[in-house]
Amino acid sequence: MEIERQKLRVHAPLEQPKSPEELRARQLKARDMLRGDLTGEDLDNYVEERVATTTLEKVLNSARAHSIFPATFGLACCAIEMMSTVSPRYDIARFGAEAFRASPRQADLLILSGRVSIKMAPVVRRIYDQMLEPKWAISMGACSSSGGMFQNYAVVQGADKFMPIDVHVPGCPPRPEALIYGFTKLQQMIMGNADPGWRSRYNAHGTEEWARGGPASKPSEEALEAYAKAREVLGA
């Protein structure tokens, strides 16, 4: 076996430095701008190259999306996968959410990682109500999203029946990568760039379980009225 040694910089060369004349011209422009001598078209070009404008709302939403404090809260086996997201292998700190808070008054994200029993639902709701505003919630796994395999009287058949849920992460249990994927979707939603749901992508509005009725699976008049009001609230 023959081994050939090459420098890495051969495959990824560095950008060549600018010429001394160009560097000197940029220094003079910066000096003139600080003195107030740069006017007219030169000043406009200088500002356009170095200044970015945005709105205060976008800056706040970006800061919120990249500084989320999840609550240290687990319900069942999905909590083990949630704990794995802070390990070096997955490192949720890359997205700014590694600071899990032990108090709901210091957290703004609640991850429901496991099944929610009927007796536990009021406790979960109280924790959610004590959290900071604005706050969000992720339903992690099939059990918290729809009851999963526990189709019985003791388990809530979907956490969205007693509290608002922003993102549902499917799986039993979902891997840490799936939770991080759901977390990035939540970040996009916070920044006002949420991905459209599959009903929007495939023009399937009106197929919700609660909006269907009758033997032909056609929405009843009451369901259509309720559905129209819900879409007005959501601005869809």
Stockholm file with secondary structure:
# STOCKHOLM 1.0

chainA/1-236         MEIERQKLRVHAPLEQPKSPEELRARQLKARDMLRGDLTGEDLDNYVEERVATTTLEKVLNSARAHSIFPATFGLACCAIEMMSTVSPRYDIARFGAEAFRASPRQADLLILSGRVSIKMAPVVRRIYDQMLEPKWAISMGACSSSGGMFQNYAVVQGADKFMPIDVHVPGCPPRPEALIYGFTKLQQMIMGNADPGWRSRYNAHGTEEWARGGPASKPSEEALEAYAKAREVLGA
#=GR chainA/1-236 SS CCCCCCCHHHHSCCCCCCCHHHHHHHHHHHHHHHHTCCCHHHHHHHHHHHCCCCCHHHHHHHHHHTSCCBBCCCCSTHHHHHHHTTSTTTCGGGGTCCCCBSSGGGCCEEEEESCCBTTTHHHHHHHHHTSCSSCEEEEESHHHHHCTTCCSTTBCSCGGGTSCCSEEECSSSCCHHHHHHHHHHHHHHHTTCCCCCHHHHTTCTTCCGGGCBTTTTBCCHHHHHHHHHHHHHHTC
#=GC SS_cons         CCCCCCCHHHHSCCCCCCCHHHHHHHHHHHHHHHHTCCCHHHHHHHHHHHCCCCCHHHHHHHHHHTSCCBBCCCCSTHHHHHHHTTSTTTCGGGGTCCCCBSSGGGCCEEEEESCCBTTTHHHHHHHHHTSCSSCEEEEESHHHHHCTTCCSTTBCSCGGGTSCCSEEECSSSCCHHHHHHHHHHHHHHHTTCCCCCHHHHTTCTTCCGGGCBTTTTBCCHHHHHHHHHHHHHHTC
//
